[in-house]
């Protein structure tokens, strides 16, 4: 193994779902990268999968809901020590009431309270924007 290997780049699609000035967030499970952090639901895109298809699959698997994917709200990249991520955040409307399917915590959090939760560093600009702190 060479020492000049570059970290893997992962493409992630995430849903920004707002209801009455509250945002849907879920908590990363133990044993996952950034375990315990809160995040906007979504996940890694499979090779060749569109961002919208990724969101539909992930939200169905994680929260047992359908989704209407709207406009891209925010895009960012972040370099963690072991991986690089490109995150695409989309405004989304859910079809049905979300119900965690993997044992993860789920909350509706007021925009002004988002900054009180522990989000991954890659989400910090979006959280600040949604909370009106930018």
Secondary structure, DSSP 8 states (H G I E B T S, - for coil): --TT---EEEEEEEEE-EETTEEEEEE--TTSTTTT-EE-SEEE--TT--HHHHHHHHHHHHHS-EEEEEEEEEEEEEE-SSEEEEEEEEEEEEES----SSS--EEEEEGGGGGGS-B-GGGHHHHHHHTT--
